[in-house]
Amino acid sequence: SLLSSYGRIDGLWLDSSTWSFDPDPLLISAGRLQPGMLIKRVPAVKTSKRVMLYLPAASDQSLLKLAGEDQHRESEIRLPLDMDDGDYLIRAIVDVISSGESALLRVPVRPSGDVDADAKKQMETLRQWMFTHGHAICGTAPGPFERLPFFGRTTVEGNRLFVFLFQRPADGVVRLPSLTTLPISARLVEGGQSLNVKNSGRDVLLSGLPDLSKNFGVPVIEVN
């Protein structure tokens, strides 16, 4: 019904990590119903927890409810999102990924296939941010810090450290505690503005932050 009642379907995302049956016949049938559809099969997630981020439906009782939606898995944590904060979804996803966990986003959908208007606005904000900053969370690992002296998170990929600023430090200086080597450079991912890098005892200080407006969403610093 899903593949034959709503016109062309561009992609099908299948989480087969908990299936107890062979999905190949299902995939063959799906391919026949939608010949041009991209099918993505996701293997078991190798993380301790899967965090469910769900966009609440605005007061519209016609939104579809997925089977088993009220059943909590032991490996899942549910986190409702604040629809009045445009950057809340971005911060929630960054918080999950920087902790070494996997994020699953559930979006309310009407029987017609339309996405709830408030959820669509949040998703558009996320899309615009991911276009510039997606490499700072995709394929990364948690940063090396147990605790940060500012409100933010970190991830790492190879020799690159990504610093997410949930709030600009009052003095405009980002302090990275107990780094073993001095970075060569640091820059804002959006706009590419270079920052000053210097040692202060065992810490590394990044200074020269501009006044970060809402246009930045959640600002990210790339440290090399």
Secondary structure per residue as TSV (DSSP state, phi and psi in degrees):
chain	resnum	aa	ss	phi	psi
A	1	S	-	360.0	-43.7
A	2	L	T	-62.4	-35.3
A	3	L	T	-91.4	-6.8
A	4	S	T	-121.4	-5.1
A	5	S	S	-110.4	-2.6
A	6	Y	S	-126.9	24.3
A	7	G	S	76.3	-153.0
A	8	R	-	-71.5	134.1
A	9	I	-	-112.2	124.4
A	10	D	-	-83.6	-31.4
A	11	G	E	-152.0	149.0
A	12	L	E	-128.8	122.3
A	13	W	E	-106.9	119.3
A	14	L	E	-118.3	120.0
A	15	D	E	-93.6	97.3
A	16	S	-	-99.0	16.2
A	17	S	T	-67.2	-24.3
A	18	T	T	-114.7	10.4
A	19	W	-	-73.6	142.9
A	20	S	-	-109.3	14.6
A	21	F	S	-135.0	163.9
A	22	D	-	-75.0	117.1
A	23	P	-	-83.4	-6.1
A	24	D	H	-58.3	-44.9
A	25	P	H	-59.9	-36.8
A	26	L	H	-64.1	-41.4
A	27	L	H	-67.4	-37.0
A	28	I	H	-63.8	-43.7
A	29	S	H	-63.8	-40.2
A	30	A	H	-62.6	-41.2
A	31	G	H	-65.0	-33.4
A	32	R	H	-70.8	-37.8
A	33	L	H	-72.7	-34.2
A	34	Q	S	-133.0	81.2
A	35	P	T	-59.4	-31.0
A	36	G	T	-94.7	9.7
A	37	M	-	-81.3	137.8
A	38	L	E	-85.0	125.2
A	39	I	E	-109.5	122.1
A	40	K	E	-112.4	117.0
A	41	R	E	-102.4	125.2
A	42	V	E	-103.1	124.3
A	43	P	-	-75.3	-178.6
A	44	A	-	-58.5	138.5
A	45	V	-	-84.2	124.2
A	46	K	-	-93.1	59.1
A	47	T	S	-134.9	162.2
A	48	S	S	-73.8	-30.5
A	49	K	-	-140.3	150.0
A	50	R	E	-115.6	119.4
A	51	V	E	-96.3	120.4
A	52	M	E	-89.5	115.5
A	53	L	E	-101.9	120.6
A	54	Y	E	-125.2	135.3
A	55	L	-	-84.6	115.8
A	56	P	-	-67.5	143.4
A	57	A	-	-73.1	135.9
A	58	A	-	-60.2	-46.5
A	59	S	S	174.2	31.7
A	60	D	-	-107.5	106.5
A	61	Q	T	-75.6	-6.0
A	62	S	T	-83.1	-4.0
A	63	L	S	-68.2	141.8
A	64	L	-	-66.3	147.7
A	65	K	-	-118.1	122.3
A	66	L	-	-72.9	149.1
A	67	A	T	-60.7	132.7
A	68	G	T	78.1	12.2
A	69	E	T	-65.0	-27.9
A	70	D	T	-89.6	1.0
A	71	Q	-	-96.6	123.6
A	72	H	-	-90.7	128.3
A	73	R	-	-80.5	151.2
A	74	E	T	-63.3	-28.2
A	75	S	T	-89.8	5.9
A	76	E	E	-115.5	142.8
A	77	I	E	-118.4	134.5
A	78	R	E	-100.9	132.8
A	79	L	E	-128.3	107.5
A	80	P	E	-70.5	152.2
A	81	L	-	-108.7	143.9
A	82	D	-	-81.4	108.2
A	83	M	T	-71.6	-15.7
A	84	D	T	-86.7	-7.6
A	85	D	-	-110.7	110.4
A	86	G	T	-62.6	-26.4
A	87	D	T	-101.1	3.1
A	88	Y	H	-64.0	-41.3
A	89	L	H	-62.2	-41.9
A	90	I	H	-61.7	-47.8
A	91	R	H	-62.8	-37.8
A	92	A	H	-64.0	-43.9
A	93	I	H	-66.5	-43.0
A	94	V	H	-61.2	-41.9
A	95	D	H	-60.5	-41.2
A	96	V	H	-68.7	-50.8
A	97	I	H	-64.2	-39.3
A	98	S	T	-70.6	-10.7
A	99	S	T	-95.7	2.0
A	100	G	T	81.0	18.0
A	101	E	-	-109.1	174.0
A	102	S	E	-110.0	142.0
A	103	A	E	-107.7	130.6
A	104	L	E	-115.0	126.3
A	105	L	E	-106.3	121.4
A	106	R	E	-105.1	125.4
A	107	V	-	-114.5	129.4
A	108	P	-	-67.2	133.3
A	109	V	B	-127.8	138.8
A	110	R	-	-80.8	160.8
A	111	P	T	-56.1	-25.3
A	112	S	T	-74.8	-10.0
A	113	G	S	96.4	-4.9
A	114	D	-	-76.5	145.3
A	115	V	B	-89.3	142.2
A	116	D	-	-53.4	138.8
A	117	A	H	-59.6	-43.5
A	118	D	H	-65.9	-39.5
A	119	A	H	-65.7	-38.6
A	120	K	H	-62.1	-38.4
A	121	K	H	-64.0	-43.3
A	122	Q	H	-62.6	-42.5
A	123	M	H	-65.4	-35.2
A	124	E	H	-67.7	-39.9
A	125	T	H	-61.0	-42.6
A	126	L	H	-64.5	-41.9
A	127	R	H	-59.8	-46.0
A	128	Q	H	-63.8	-40.6
A	129	W	H	-67.6	-43.2
A	130	M	H	-64.9	-30.7
A	131	F	H	-57.9	-36.9
A	132	T	H	-95.8	-35.5
A	133	H	H	-112.3	3.4
A	134	G	G	-56.7	-34.1
A	135	H	G	-66.7	-13.8
A	136	A	G	-82.3	-10.6
A	137	I	T	-124.8	-29.1
A	138	C	T	-74.9	124.9
A	139	G	T	73.6	18.4
A	140	T	-	-103.4	170.6
A	141	A	E	-120.0	163.8
A	142	P	E	-59.2	147.4
A	143	G	-	-67.7	170.8
A	144	P	S	-84.1	2.8
A	145	F	-	-100.2	133.4
A	146	E	S	-78.8	-32.5
A	147	R	-	-147.5	140.8
A	148	L	-	-113.3	144.6
A	149	P	S	-82.8	13.7
A	150	F	S	-142.0	167.2
A	151	F	S	-84.3	99.8
A	152	G	E	-177.2	-173.0
A	153	R	E	-141.1	167.3
A	154	T	E	-138.3	150.5
A	155	T	E	-133.6	167.5
A	156	V	E	-140.3	143.9
A	157	E	E	-144.6	109.5
A	158	G	T	63.3	-126.7
A	159	N	T	-97.2	16.3
A	160	R	E	-107.2	131.7
A	161	L	E	-110.4	132.2
A	162	F	E	-112.2	127.9
A	163	V	E	-113.0	120.0
A	164	F	E	-100.3	122.7
A	165	L	E	-98.8	104.8
A	166	F	S	-75.4	-23.5
A	167	Q	S	-151.7	136.2
A	168	R	-	-67.9	128.1
A	169	P	-	-55.4	143.5
A	170	A	T	-57.8	-37.7
A	171	D	T	-90.4	2.4
A	172	G	S	74.9	12.4
A	173	V	-	-116.2	128.1
A	174	V	E	-97.4	118.8
A	175	R	E	-102.3	120.5
A	176	L	E	-104.4	110.1
A	177	P	T	-78.2	136.6
A	178	S	T	57.5	43.8
A	179	L	-	-78.0	137.1
A	180	T	S	-78.7	-24.9
A	181	T	S	-129.5	149.4
A	182	L	-	-80.4	124.3
A	183	P	-	-62.1	153.5
A	184	I	S	-79.9	-38.7
A	185	S	-	-154.5	162.9
A	186	A	E	-148.6	140.9
A	187	R	E	-150.1	155.1
A	188	L	E	-74.6	132.3
A	189	V	T	-64.3	-44.4
A	190	E	T	-84.2	116.5
A	191	G	T	94.5	-25.3
A	192	G	-	74.3	14.9
A	193	Q	-	-65.3	129.3
A	194	S	B	-75.4	146.8
A	195	L	-	-116.4	156.5
A	196	N	E	-79.0	138.8
A	197	V	E	-124.1	127.0
A	198	K	E	-153.3	158.7
A	199	N	E	-84.0	149.2
A	200	S	E	-143.8	89.3
A	201	G	T	68.6	-123.5
A	202	R	T	-92.4	-0.8
A	203	D	E	-99.7	161.4
A	204	V	E	-115.3	131.1
A	205	L	E	-108.6	131.7
A	206	L	E	-111.6	118.1
A	207	S	E	-127.0	172.6
A	208	G	-	90.7	20.2
A	209	L	-	-66.2	134.7
A	210	P	-	-76.1	174.5
A	211	D	-	-71.7	113.9
A	212	L	-	-85.8	113.1
A	213	S	-	-87.7	175.8
A	214	K	G	-64.2	-17.4
A	215	N	G	-62.7	-21.2
A	216	F	G	-79.7	-16.6
A	217	G	S	64.9	-116.5
A	218	V	S	-103.6	106.6
A	219	P	-	-65.0	146.3
A	220	V	E	-127.9	133.3
A	221	I	E	-106.1	129.8
A	222	E	E	-101.1	121.3
A	223	V	E	-112.3	127.4
A	224	N	-	-118.0	360.0
